Amino acid sequence: MLRMAVTRRRPAGVRFGKLLGTGAGESFGPGDADLTRWAVITVSDSPVRFPAWDRIAESHARLDLEPLTSRGTWSGRNPFQPTGRHHDGPVLALTRARLRPTRALRFWRAVPAVAREVSAAPGLLARFGIGEAPIGWPGTVSVWRGAADLTAFAYRQPEHRAAIARTPVDRWYAEELFARLAVRGISGDRSVLGWAEGREHTAR
């Protein structure tokens, strides 16, 4: 937590970066937070290293990604430059939002049912929650065997489909972003990512 508090300088070459807390992604409240795991997302043309974090970490994982599609904004901008290319391998879905305070309770009520669906979704390899603050700034990271599995979950699972339909009506978000990224490489300890047991072979 101290490292999070004092790390403010953006590494050279990073066009966009965020230090994030993580959680299980079950409720997106303070009780969901995992104080032993932290995340960083960076946008750059070359690999970015964080040796100060590596020195104090018991384990770590790294994903190298290529943005395929992106919709919405993060801190007032779209950080990604999507290539739009077709990708046959594993994909990562990144969502993040800033909740409207008057709509937050409705959002939290919808989360548990969707979380149960995603846990059992075919093709899911890993998932966890992310956040810029303990409440009100939620997000998710999920890794899928392929784009078809991600699409099947997003638009065919009833609770998630209903949540998508309710979003413009209930106006949960003051700002939101959804991005789909190709997984070009994974290194380190995959359990840090919440990798699903028994699904190792599907990402090889």
N, C-alpha and C positions, 0 to 999 in steps of 0.2 A: 504493500500500500504506500509506503514511503517512496519507493521508486516511481510509482505512478504520479505521486504528488510533485516530485522534483524534475521529472522528465518532461521538458517543454520544448527543447530545441529540435527542430525538424532536421533529419539527416540530409546531407547534400544530395541533390538530384531528385528529391521526393517532391512531386507536384501536389500530392494530397496525402494526408496521413491522419489516423485517429488511434489513440490509445483507448482501449475498451475493457470494461469489466465483463465477466461471463457468468452464466448460470445454466441451469438445466433446461430452461425454456418452457417450464411447465406453467408458470403463473406471471412472470415478468414483474414481480414485486420484490421487496427487500429480502424476503425469506427464500427466494429462488437463487440468490447470488452465491457464487462459489469464490470465496476469498483466497483460494489457493491457485486459481487459474486466471491469467490475464491474456489479452489479445491485442495485436496491433495490425492494422491494415494500412498498406502503403501503395501508392501508385507511382511507378518510376519506370525508366527504360532499362535499368540494370538492377541486379539483386541488391537488396538492402540488408545489412547485418546490424544486430543489436548486441554487441559483445558484453555490455554492462548487464543486460538481462540474462544472457547465457551464463554468466559467471555465478549468478545466484539461483538459477533454475535447477530444480531436481530433474526435470525432463522438459522437452519442448518438441514441437512439430512445426513444419513449414509447408505451405502450399504455394506453388507458383501457378499463377492464373492468367488467363487471357479473357478479357471481357467480350462476350458474344452479343448480349443485348442489355440495355439499361433503360429504365423508365423512372422519372422523378428526380428529386434533388436531395442532397445531403449538405446541410449548412449553406443552403442557397445556391448550390451548384451541382451539376452532374459530374462526379469525379472521373468517370470512365469514358473512354473513347471506343465504343463497341465496333468490332470488326464485322459482325454479321455473318461470320463464316459458319459453315456446317461442321459439327464436331461429333464424332462417333463414340468418344470415350466418356469417362466420368465428368460430371458437371457439378458445379457448386452454385447454390441459390443463396443470395444475400438479400435480406430484407432489413429495413430499418425505418423507424418512424418517430415523429415527435407528436405525442398525444395532446389533444385539446383537453385541458383540465376538466371541462364540463362533460366530456364524453368518456373519460378514462374508465369509470365504473362499468359502463356498458361493454367496453373493450375487454376488460379483465374477466367479465362474466363469460365471454365467448371463447376465451383462451383454452380452458381445460379440455373441452370436447375436441378442439382442433389438435391439441397436443397429443391426445390419445390416438387420433387417427394417424398422425405422422409417425408415431412410434412403431406402428404396425404396417406401415406402407411398404409394398413390394419395391425393391430396388434402392431402399434407403441404406446408405453406408455409414453415415455419421451425422450428428446434429448437436447443436448447443445454442444457448441464447447469448446475446451480446447486449451491451447497454453503455451509454455515455454517462448515465446517472442512475442511482438506485431505483428511481421510479420515473415514468413519463417519457423515457427515451429508449424504447425497446427495439430489439432486432433479433434476427435469427440467422444462423449459418447452417446449411444442410448440404451434404454431399450425396450425390445420386449416381447409380450405376450408369445411367445415360439420360439423355434429354427426354426420351419417351416415358421413363419412370417418373420424372419430375412433373411432366405435363399431366400424366394420368392422375397423380395425387392432387395437383392443383385444381383440376377441373372435373374430376369424377368422384372424389370423396365428398359425401354430402355435407358434412359440417364445414369443411374448408370452402366448398363451393358456395354455401350459404353465407359464410363470412365475407367472401369476395363480393357477393351481391349486396350485402348490407353496408359495405364500406362507404359508397357514395351517398347512401341514404342517412346513415347515422353520423357521418362526418367525424369519424374518430380522430383523424390525423390533421395536424396543422402542416405537416410536411411528411413525405414518404418517398422511399426509393426501393425499387426491386431490380436486381441485376442477376443475370445468368452468366456464369463464367466457366470456361473450359479449364479443367484441372490438367496442367501440363507436367506437374511433378509434385510428389509428396515425399518428404524426408522427416526423419525423427521418429518419435514415439506416437503412433497413431491413436493410442488410448487417450492422449491429451485432447483429441478432437471428439471424443465420445464415440469412437468407432464401434460399430455394432459387432458383437461376438458372432463368429461363424460366417461372417461375410467377407473375410479377407480376400478370398480367391476372386471375388467378383470385380475387383478393381485392378487386377493384374493384366 
